[in-house]
Amino acid sequence: MVNIVIRCAHYLMIILISGYTWQSFAYFGKKTEKQKRNTAYRQNICLLGVHFLGYLTGYLVTGNEGLILLYGAQVVYFLCVIFLVQIIYPESNRMLISHMCMLLNIGFIILVRLSFRMALKQFVLVCIGTALISVIPWIMKRCKELRRFAWLYGMVGVFLLLLVFLTADTTYGAKLFLGMGVFTFQPSEFVKLVYVFFIAAMFEKSTSLWQVAKVSVMAAIHVLLLVVSKDLGGALIFSLVYLLMLYAASRKNIYLFGGLICASAASYIAWRMFDHVQVRVTAWLNPWQVIDTKGYQITQSLFAIGSGGFLGVGLYKGSPGQIPVVEQDFIFSAIAEELGGISAICVILICLGCLLLFLNISLQSESMFYRYLAYGLAVMYGIQVFLTIGGAIKLIPSTGVTLPLVSSGGSSAISTLCMFAVIQGLYISDEAKKGW
């Protein structure tokens, strides 16, 4: 009987995730506020249904009573985020809230399946992060002079990255984390935000050759500090974000193509200089020849995705633990194995929905600073999603980048929550909403 319930719960989860995803894109076709509100409510029902079925499966399989308490706490969290945000910020974008909660929901379910302790830690950090970022939309709406602190944003980013290079211990071949007692955090995740603020504020003033040169020097300092810390995934993200923001602000093809050529040359140099880059490229080109060594991680990822098929093997029925660092870099593979290819595609579409919302807010803003800011955050988010999923399916070499809001990692989760809060602040800002 228990097995029947688990199997039915599995198929119902796929249906609800698919229904949620369908409503995400149907939302854009709704004309009235009432229609949009009803769509959001249906999404919330799907979200809570997926959450319940995921934890029900976990309890029936493991018998861990701690799951009941964690489930209850997360239900309270989701209800507070969904409804309190709309009370505090009545003009907030409901779809953005729903997507944020759904990605967190899927992450919680998979992390609980991998490790209860890890999932509990992630949930606590998400709660702390949500409380801290709750004032960001208020600040964005009332502070009209954020563009004036461009050089402050740049210097803060350089200082934090320099601090990492000088004091951080090496983890997975790179300097990533700073310690604060029993806690550690990854400064580069937060530098991403101030980095975009810096570029947006500078390009809002001018896109003259001299201005581009100054911004390029500061961007290069950020990237070089990441390179010497061997955080090459972060360096790639920072480089691409700057290049695309420069092109969007200047509309000059020479910057785009020149930047791509420089990026290609830098990638080749990194491949020749760093052993771990050579390992990842070798594993990407032909992992089957080095399946027992360099290609073990990516081949296990491909095995997991292939064994899941379209419908998945079911929660707690697969072997995601066979993939090294599955909870961070390869959590997409765990989703595809146990929840199925359909659910994995839905995760991609939900992430795409977030990206479209970011870009839509950027295009609708009359303030150039806010327009560049929303666009930069959209690019940052989209690149990170592409690198994570692309690495998991062997489309590109693995870069060690996490899937925003889904993968384990408190710094990544909190910085992404900050990103969503900034976008929400732009959406409700009087200045940014001119012309809506």
C-alpha atoms as one frame of an Amber mdcrd trajectory, in Angstrom:
protein
   0.000   0.000   0.000   2.824   2.397   0.912   4.538   1.754  -2.422   1.326
   2.564  -4.272   0.972   5.859  -2.383   4.604   6.750  -3.139   4.208   5.966
  -6.827   0.963   7.952  -7.089   2.591  10.871  -5.255   5.459  10.786  -7.740
   3.209  11.063 -10.800   1.051  13.694  -9.134   4.174  15.763  -8.417   5.074
  15.704 -12.102   1.529  16.805 -13.009   1.594  19.663 -10.491   5.049  20.879
 -11.558   3.900  20.787 -15.188   0.691  22.620 -14.284   2.648  25.274 -12.417
   4.938  25.784 -15.407   1.994  26.057 -17.802   0.395  28.728 -15.612   3.700
  30.627 -15.571   3.491  31.362 -19.263  -0.307  31.652 -19.344   0.144  34.515
 -16.860   1.634  36.734 -19.575  -1.576  36.482 -21.596  -3.865  37.615 -18.771
  -5.323  41.074 -19.280  -6.946  41.977 -15.975  -5.496  42.081 -12.487  -8.126
  39.600 -11.322  -7.049  37.061 -13.955  -3.409  37.464 -12.961  -4.288  37.072
  -9.291  -6.270  33.887  -9.947  -3.375  32.477 -11.973  -1.010  33.193  -9.096
  -3.361  31.457  -6.654  -3.472  28.348  -8.842   0.310  28.368  -8.950   0.451
  28.599  -5.170  -1.784  25.537  -4.887   0.533  23.618  -7.237   3.553  24.767
  -5.243   2.143  23.655  -1.892   0.941  20.396  -3.434   4.401  19.549  -4.759
   5.895  20.428  -1.385   3.453  18.200   0.499   3.943  15.231  -1.812   7.728
  15.531  -1.675   7.804  15.468   2.113   5.108  12.788   2.311   7.293  10.571
   0.138  10.324  11.310   2.271   8.481  10.438   5.487   7.019   7.213   4.094
  10.429   6.072   2.831  12.636   7.117   5.762  10.265   7.366   8.724  12.221
  10.439   9.865   9.876  12.429  12.133  12.106  15.460  11.740  10.681  15.798
   8.242   7.270  16.616   9.721   8.643  19.561  11.690  10.715  20.787   8.770
   7.713  20.468   6.457   5.536  22.521   8.815   8.191  25.217   9.165   8.595
  25.473   5.405   4.835  25.709   4.852   4.763  28.652   7.266   7.709  30.188
   5.409   6.061  29.874   1.986   2.723  31.247   3.224   4.463  34.199   4.872
   6.448  35.005   1.742   3.464  34.634  -0.589   0.946  36.614   1.451   2.940
  38.958   3.697   4.940  40.329   0.774   1.687  41.174  -1.003   0.414  42.904
   2.154   3.618  44.871   2.765   4.198  45.569  -0.936   0.744  45.522  -2.617
   2.248  46.415  -5.998   4.732  43.533  -5.964   5.014  41.143  -8.893   3.195
  37.961  -7.854   4.814  35.841 -10.549   8.285  36.750  -9.341   7.337  35.707
  -5.810   5.849  32.425  -7.024   8.917  31.526  -9.110  11.248  32.283  -6.233
   9.243  30.047  -3.894   8.905  27.229  -6.443  12.653  27.068  -7.084  13.313
  27.077  -3.336  10.654  24.380  -2.955  12.282  22.050  -5.496  15.663  22.688
  -3.911  14.377  21.852  -0.421  12.809  18.598  -1.616  15.977  17.400  -3.359
  18.288  18.524  -0.545  16.160  16.728   2.063  16.427  13.612  -0.049  20.241
  13.982  -0.152  20.836  15.002   3.465  18.363  16.110   6.128  21.020  18.048
   8.001  22.132  19.884   4.870  18.518  20.738   3.989  17.857  22.048   7.498
  20.928  24.285   7.347  19.888  25.573   3.923  16.375  26.360   5.157  17.647
  28.275   8.186  19.965  30.352   5.998  17.156  31.033   3.515  14.920  32.243
   6.372  17.659  34.543   7.637  18.314  35.811   4.127  14.620  36.441   3.472
  14.309  38.474   6.672  17.383  40.529   5.785  16.346  41.302   2.217  12.744
  42.174   3.058  13.668  45.880   3.315  15.388  46.025  -0.097  12.206  46.858
  -2.107  11.442  49.609   0.416  14.955  51.036  -0.035  14.744  50.761  -3.815
  11.441  52.657  -3.838  12.532  55.510  -1.586  16.217  56.011  -2.334  16.454
  57.862  -5.622  20.194  58.486  -5.527  21.577  54.950  -5.700  23.246  55.812
  -8.994  25.517  58.328  -7.268  27.615  55.691  -5.485  29.123  54.003  -8.535
  32.741  54.065  -7.367  31.734  52.934  -3.892  30.142  49.818  -5.402  33.289
  49.141  -7.406  35.656  49.612  -4.477  33.564  47.410  -2.180  33.715  44.621
  -4.758  37.475  44.930  -5.216  38.048  45.002  -1.447  36.042  41.828  -0.825
  37.692  39.912  -3.664  41.146  41.065  -2.531  40.327  39.931   0.997  39.408
  36.486  -0.335  42.647  36.244  -2.300  44.765  37.213   0.710  43.057  35.305
   3.529  40.786  32.513   2.202  41.687  28.842   2.356  41.712  26.768  -0.824
  38.588  24.672  -1.487  38.255  22.470  -4.589  41.368  24.116  -5.976  40.120
  27.707  -5.555  39.951  30.391  -2.893  36.253  30.949  -2.344  35.196  31.262
   1.283  35.872  33.572   4.204  35.382  32.283   7.742  33.446  34.089  10.462
  33.647  31.853  13.517  31.671  28.698  12.769  30.185  30.288   9.640  31.678
  30.681   6.200  30.454  32.743   3.277  31.439  33.273  -0.329  32.002  37.006
  -0.941  31.987  36.683  -4.744  28.283  35.821  -4.604  27.544  39.239  -3.085
  30.127  41.064  -5.163  28.055  40.032  -8.197  25.333  42.421  -7.055  27.492
  45.465  -6.351  29.403  44.756  -9.567  26.195  45.130 -11.592  25.278  48.256
  -9.602  28.694  49.727 -10.440  28.452  49.053 -14.185  24.849  50.290 -14.395
  25.664  53.526 -12.546  28.724  54.219 -14.692  27.034  53.569 -18.029  23.991
  55.600 -16.988  26.311  58.640 -16.886  27.999  58.056 -20.234  29.192  55.468
 -22.736  32.012  57.589 -24.102  35.339  55.961 -24.893  36.911  57.388 -21.731
  34.019  56.152 -19.583  34.178  52.699 -21.170  37.932  52.603 -20.499  37.454
  53.412 -16.806  34.729  50.815 -16.360  36.766  48.248 -18.285  39.755  48.730
 -15.984  37.625  48.239 -12.875  35.889  45.213 -14.394  39.277  43.754 -15.329
  40.473  44.146 -11.730  37.446  42.159 -10.519  38.072  39.423 -13.072  41.825
  39.230 -12.402  41.257  38.902  -8.657  38.909  36.000  -9.333  41.439  34.418
 -11.695  44.319  34.612  -9.201  41.966  33.104  -6.615  41.305  30.364  -9.211
  37.560  31.049  -9.132  37.377  30.719 -12.896  33.630  30.104 -13.004  33.109
  33.426 -11.251  35.617  35.128 -13.564  33.698  33.846 -16.587  30.398  35.156
 -15.223  31.837  38.594 -14.413  33.438  38.850 -17.860  30.289  37.937 -19.769
  28.079  40.206 -17.662  30.341  43.184 -18.321  30.583  42.423 -22.019  26.816
  42.123 -22.482  26.059  45.201 -20.371  28.634  47.176 -22.377  27.035  46.095
 -25.632  23.521  46.909 -24.376  24.593  50.379 -23.262  26.761  51.304 -26.268
  25.079  49.308 -29.067  28.509  48.983 -30.717  29.312  45.657 -32.339  33.045
  46.254 -32.072  32.828  46.015 -28.284  30.883  42.759 -28.472  33.076  40.989
 -30.995  36.286  42.393 -29.549  35.225  41.222 -26.109  34.380  37.748 -27.384
  37.797  37.455 -29.013  39.519  38.537 -25.791  37.373  36.119 -23.773  38.283
  33.265 -26.105  41.978  34.084 -25.780  41.664  34.291 -21.993  39.916  30.904
 -21.913  42.748  29.338 -23.892  45.345  30.849 -21.549  43.402  29.589 -18.507
  43.292  26.109 -20.038  47.064  26.130 -20.453  47.780  27.590 -16.997  45.440
  25.754 -14.616  45.451  21.990 -14.100  41.857  21.794 -12.883  40.676  23.556
 -16.055  42.499  20.963 -18.147  40.817  18.224 -16.128  37.365  19.689 -16.772
  38.006  20.191 -20.483  39.314  16.626 -20.829  36.245  15.314 -19.005  34.011
  17.363 -21.286  35.613  16.298 -24.561  35.557  12.554 -23.929  34.627  11.527
 -20.384  34.250   7.863 -21.337  37.994   7.474 -21.881  38.699   8.732 -18.344
  35.534   7.473 -16.678  37.359   6.186 -13.594  39.251   9.423 -12.964  38.722
  12.810 -14.613  35.418  11.892 -16.244  33.795  10.211 -13.250  31.660  13.183
 -12.187  30.219  14.039 -15.583  29.619  10.413 -16.573  27.730   9.791 -13.339
  25.686  12.896 -14.107  24.843  11.578 -17.568  24.005   8.141 -16.163  21.633
   9.774 -13.671  19.878  11.878 -16.317  19.605   8.897 -18.674  18.257   6.533
 -16.016  15.584   9.039 -15.016  13.987   9.189 -18.455  10.955  11.410 -18.848
   9.139  10.370 -15.667  12.028   9.708 -13.285  12.715   6.756 -11.030  11.015
   8.420  -8.065  12.272  10.217  -4.962  14.667   8.079  -2.906  14.763   5.485
  -5.704  17.795   6.790  -7.583  21.484   7.102  -6.753  22.274  10.834  -6.908
  24.863  10.343  -4.182  27.085   8.679  -6.784  27.715  12.112  -8.319  30.449
  14.049  -6.488  29.263  17.443  -5.175  25.752  16.661  -6.453  24.119  19.056
  -3.994  25.853  22.045  -5.594  27.164  21.781  -9.154  25.049  18.825 -10.317
  21.753  19.145  -8.491  20.021  19.389 -11.884  21.115  15.801 -12.540  19.528
  14.661  -9.282  16.268  16.366 -10.265  16.319  14.733 -13.703  17.031  11.277
 -12.256  14.399  11.132  -9.538  11.718  13.585 -10.701  12.234  12.905 -14.407
  13.065  14.756 -17.585   9.659  16.439 -17.640  10.265  17.998 -14.223  13.814
  18.949 -15.202  12.512  20.724 -18.315   9.947  22.506 -16.140  12.767  23.743
 -13.887  14.504  25.159 -16.976  11.270  26.848 -18.072  10.685  28.344 -14.626
  14.216  29.754 -14.693  13.473  31.072 -18.185  10.313  32.672 -16.808  12.398
  34.470 -14.171  14.761  35.701 -16.860  11.874  37.002 -18.991  10.418  38.855
 -16.005  13.793  40.457 -15.295  14.161  41.540 -18.915  10.576  42.803 -19.106
  11.115  45.012 -16.065  14.333  46.277 -17.650  12.615  47.180 -20.930   9.717
  48.953 -19.221  11.881  51.223 -17.075  12.407  54.803 -18.244  15.347  55.330
 -15.891  18.499  54.219 -17.714  20.173  53.313 -14.433  17.303  51.020 -13.461
  17.119  49.660 -17.000  20.806  48.717 -17.003  20.549  47.391 -13.463  17.656
  45.034 -14.240  19.311  43.953 -17.478  22.614  43.243 -15.725  20.912  41.149
 -13.058  18.989  39.282 -15.758  22.208  38.506 -17.595  23.903  37.459 -14.355
  21.041  35.110 -13.496  20.712  33.678 -16.994  24.430  32.976 -17.372  24.575
  31.210 -14.021  21.619  28.974 -14.901  23.120  28.187 -18.301  26.541  27.316
 -16.879  25.088  25.017 -14.208  22.681  23.107 -16.432  25.061  23.152 -19.394
  27.784  21.590 -17.271  25.429  18.908 -15.936  24.331  17.759 -19.403  27.842
  18.023 -20.943  26.913  20.894 -23.195  29.881  22.846 -21.837  32.723  22.018
 -19.421  31.746  22.078 -15.765  32.393  25.484 -14.183  31.581  24.795 -10.533
  28.609  27.194 -10.589  25.492  26.504  -8.507  21.879  26.569  -9.704  20.317
  29.703  -8.122  17.866  29.007  -5.261  18.000  25.247  -5.904  21.543  24.130
  -5.103  22.953  23.935  -1.602  24.908  26.981  -0.519  23.841  29.745   1.833
  25.832  32.495   0.109  24.387  31.642  -3.293  20.832  31.431  -1.939  20.996
  34.716  -0.027  22.647  36.612  -2.881  19.986  35.329  -5.301  17.247  36.340
  -2.861  18.853  39.798  -2.829  18.760  39.788  -6.628  15.044  38.966  -6.661
  14.399  41.633  -4.012  16.209  44.280  -6.068  14.171  43.345  -9.148  11.005
  43.474  -7.043  12.071  46.904  -5.799  12.549  48.099  -9.372   9.104  46.787
 -10.283   7.332  48.711  -7.523   9.539  51.807  -7.755   7.686  54.888  -8.917
  10.637  56.012 -11.012  11.212  52.630 -12.628   7.508  52.140 -13.356   7.080
  55.285 -15.424   5.485  54.237 -18.678   3.983  50.968 -17.392
